[in-house]
Amino acid sequence: MASLKEIEIKWKAEKISKNDFKNKMIKYLAQHGFQYENKEAKGFDYYYESEQGRVARHRQSPDLNELTIKARVSSTSTVVRHEANIRLSDEVPLKEVEKALRLMGFQPVFPIYKKCDIFFIQDGDA
């Protein structure tokens, strides 16, 4: 299995619609020969932090219940990081996820509602 890293980049794009920006991304990736998969994600994200600087995100939406643990690759950037994504059963309630994370040393930070496009891009051996 390939070693996977996530590189997350967010753009401030006030003068372009989300759909137009997405189409520009698709065009760019196609022009440069990248293999990719695009997925729209929307729902509530509940963020937690540990004293060691790790972050946990519990994403809950009508079609997804997922826990993600994130660890920085360097102390100076949050852009490139290691991640572990764990799918949860739809029946696992928010309170149980929060209780488990607290037992592992994570404390709640904030919840947000997010609607975004995620591009899974084939790069090298990954």
C-alpha positions in Angstrom: 0.0 0.0 0.0 1.3 3.5 -0.9 2.1 6.0 1.9 -0.6 8.7 1.7 -0.4 12.3 2.8 -3.1 14.9 2.6 -2.3 18.3 1.2 -5.1 20.7 2.0 -5.3 24.1 0.3 -8.1 26.6 0.7 -8.6 29.5 -1.6 -10.3 32.8 -0.9 -12.3 33.2 -4.1 -14.8 36.0 -3.6 -15.1 36.9 -7.3 -15.9 33.5 -8.6 -18.7 31.1 -7.9 -18.0 27.7 -6.3 -19.2 25.9 -9.4 -17.0 28.0 -11.8 -14.0 27.5 -9.5 -14.7 23.7 -9.5 -14.9 23.7 -13.3 -11.5 25.5 -13.5 -10.0 22.9 -11.2 -11.3 20.1 -13.4 -10.0 21.7 -16.5 -6.6 22.3 -15.0 -6.3 18.7 -13.8 -7.3 17.4 -17.2 -4.9 19.7 -19.1 -2.0 18.5 -16.9 -2.9 14.8 -17.2 -3.7 14.2 -13.5 -6.0 11.3 -12.6 -8.5 12.4 -10.0 -11.8 11.8 -8.3 -14.0 14.6 -7.2 -16.4 14.3 -4.2 -18.7 16.9 -2.7 -18.8 16.9 1.1 -21.4 18.7 3.2 -22.4 18.4 6.8 -21.3 19.2 10.3 -17.7 18.9 11.3 -16.9 18.7 15.0 -13.2 19.5 15.8 -11.1 18.4 18.8 -7.5 19.0 19.8 -5.0 17.1 21.9 -2.2 18.5 24.1 0.2 16.9 21.6 -1.1 19.1 18.8 -3.1 16.5 17.0 -6.5 17.3 15.7 -9.6 15.0 15.4 -12.6 15.8 13.2 -15.9 14.0 13.4 -17.8 14.6 10.1 -21.5 13.8 10.4 -23.8 14.2 7.4 -26.8 12.3 5.9 -24.5 10.0 4.0 -21.3 9.9 6.1 -20.3 9.4 9.7 -16.5 9.5 9.8 -13.7 10.2 12.3 -10.4 11.7 11.1 -7.2 12.0 13.1 -4.7 14.5 11.8 -1.0 14.9 12.6 1.3 17.6 11.2 4.3 16.5 9.2 6.2 19.6 10.4 5.7 22.1 13.2 5.6 25.1 10.8 2.8 24.0 8.5 -0.7 22.6 8.6 -0.9 22.2 4.8 0.8 18.8 4.6 -0.1 16.2 7.2 -0.8 12.6 7.9 -4.4 11.5 8.3 -6.3 8.4 9.3 -9.9 8.2 8.3 -12.2 5.8 10.2 -15.7 5.2 8.9 -18.3 4.9 11.6 -21.6 3.1 11.6 -24.5 5.5 11.0 -25.9 4.4 14.4 -22.9 5.9 16.3 -24.1 9.1 18.0 -22.2 12.3 18.4 -22.1 11.9 22.2 -20.4 8.6 22.0 -17.7 9.9 19.6 -17.1 12.9 21.8 -16.8 10.6 24.9 -14.3 8.3 23.1 -12.2 11.3 22.0 -12.2 12.7 25.5 -10.9 9.4 26.8 -8.1 9.6 24.3 -7.1 13.1 25.4 -8.9 15.2 22.9 -11.0 18.2 23.9 -13.8 19.8 21.8 -12.8 23.0 20.0 -15.7 24.0 17.7 -18.3 22.7 15.3 -18.8 24.1 11.7 -21.1 23.3 8.8 -19.1 22.8 5.7 -20.0 22.4 2.0 -16.9 21.7 -0.1 -15.4 19.9 -3.1 -12.6 17.4 -2.4 -10.3 16.3 -5.2 -8.4 13.0 -4.7 -5.5 13.4 -7.1 -3.2 10.6 -8.3 0.4 11.8 -7.9 3.3 9.5 -8.4 3.0 6.1 -6.6 0.2 7.3 -4.3 
